[in-house]
Amino acid sequence: MRLKVTIYGDEDGVFIAECPSIPGCVSQGSMEAETEANVMDAIGECLAVRAEMGLPPTTVRSRSASRWIGVTRPSRTKRASWATRC
């Protein structure tokens, strides 16, 4: 699945990433590459939660996003380890 992601820097030098197709799917990082990796993980988690809740994977795609990234859903063991870090 390919989704559009917007990455931008804030006034503190932190990069913020949003996936407009998935409401509330946001991540951040200190470098652009780190931010992209973080948002890919966040997208996988959001898609897994939406599937568990019986929601469609995404909403209407936004035209304002800046790039496309490919994501895969994490395995159940990865999701469990991610949940323990939160």
Protein Blocks (a to p, Z undefined) as FASTA:
>chain_A
ZZdddddddfkopacdddfklghiacddfbfklmmmmmmmmmmmmmmmmmmnopafbdcd
dfkbmbdcddddddfklmmmmmmmZZ
